[in-house]
Structures are given as C-alpha cells and as structure tokens.
Amino acid sequence: MKPVSLSAVAGVLLTTAAIAADGAGPAFAPEQARAANALIDRALKDDVAWTFVEGLTTEIGPRLAGS
C-alpha cells in the first residue's frame, strides 16, 4: 500500500472544516481560504486517498462484529 500524502490528508481535513464551519463560526481570512483552496485542488489531482480507501475495503475488509 502506498503512503498517504500530507497534501491529501490536509485537503480532506480542510474541506471537512470548511463544510462544518459554513455559517456556524468565524469566516476564514482570505489568505487562509487561498491556502485551503490550493491544498484542496492539489489533493483532488492525486488519487492517493481513493487508493487508500480502496485498499482498506478490498484488502483488509470489514471489521469483525462487536469489535
């Protein structure tokens, strides 16, 4: 399995934070929004996250019941 790139993880985290904060908290500063969008764009061009999830579901499989 390939290692997960930091940009992919950061993009997912920033996207999740942006969705959760939509209207519920303070807005991002313009430079923070630009940085977040750059990370999101970079993560969307890379298929590492998809490959990681695919490996978890096809190679490892589901967790045992009750675990």
C-alpha positions in Angstrom: 0.0 0.0 0.0 1.2 3.5 -0.8 1.8 6.0 2.0 -0.8 8.7 2.2 0.5 12.1 1.1 0.3 15.0 3.5 -1.5 17.2 1.0 -4.3 14.7 0.5 -4.9 14.4 4.3 -4.7 18.2 4.7 -7.1 18.7 1.8 -9.7 16.4 3.3 -9.3 18.0 6.8 -9.6 21.5 5.5 -12.6 20.6 3.3 -14.3 19.0 6.3 -13.5 22.0 8.5 -14.8 24.4 5.8 -18.1 22.4 5.5 -18.6 22.2 9.3 -17.8 25.9 9.7 -20.2 27.0 7.0 -22.2 29.7 8.7 -21.6 28.2 12.1 -18.4 30.0 13.0 -16.0 32.7 12.0 -15.1 33.0 8.3 -11.6 32.2 7.1 -9.2 35.0 6.4 -8.6 35.5 2.7 -5.1 34.1 2.9 -6.4 31.0 4.8 -9.1 30.5 2.2 -6.5 30.7 -0.6 -4.2 28.2 1.2 -7.1 25.8 1.8 -8.3 26.0 -1.8 -4.7 25.3 -3.0 -4.5 22.2 -0.8 -7.9 21.1 -1.9 -7.0 21.5 -5.6 -3.7 19.6 -5.1 -5.5 16.8 -3.2 -8.1 16.4 -5.9 -5.4 15.9 -8.6 -4.0 13.0 -6.6 -5.7 9.6 -6.2 -3.8 8.5 -3.1 -6.8 8.9 -0.8 -9.0 6.9 -3.1 -6.4 4.2 -3.4 -6.0 4.1 0.4 -9.8 3.7 1.0 -10.0 1.1 -1.8 -7.2 -0.9 -0.1 -8.9 -0.8 3.3 -12.1 -2.1 1.8 -10.7 -4.7 -0.6 -7.6 -5.9 1.0 -8.5 -5.7 4.7 -12.3 -5.9 4.6 -14.8 -5.1 7.3 -14.2 -5.2 11.0 -15.5 -8.2 13.0 -18.9 -7.7 14.6 -18.6 -6.3 18.1 -15.0 -5.1 17.7 
